[in-house]
């Protein structure tokens, strides 16, 4: 069920676990789905011995996609009109991520109510791995 403008108030917070114990398999599956086979994401030997990272790590867009799923689960399919952000820390195999959307405004926009959100995704240690903003059309 899609959200109505009556359901939201400035300051409301929605939080969701988006991945529990991210696996290397999930990272490789994302590489296949996206076509991004950069070896820093899929090749442990390359990531550690050539690039100097402690391990392979998730694609930033995988983190953003999981965050977007939290948003669409919250506001309803087809409701996002804008979503963007920046990757602020790497996501490693074994990480557990929680995404949070905070309502910053609810207003009329082009004949339909819209809500604006600040969006943050953190890992199990509370480190912000993605931060951004979203806008959604409401009923």
Buried (B, 14 or more C-beta within 10 A) or exposed (E): EBBEBEBBEEEBEBBBEBBEEBEBEBBBEBBEEEEBEEBBBBBEEBBBEEBEBEEBBBBBEBBBBBBBBBBBEBBBEEBBEEBEBEBBBBBBBEBBBBBBBBBBEBEEBEEEBBBBBBBBBBBEEEEEBBBBBBBBBBE
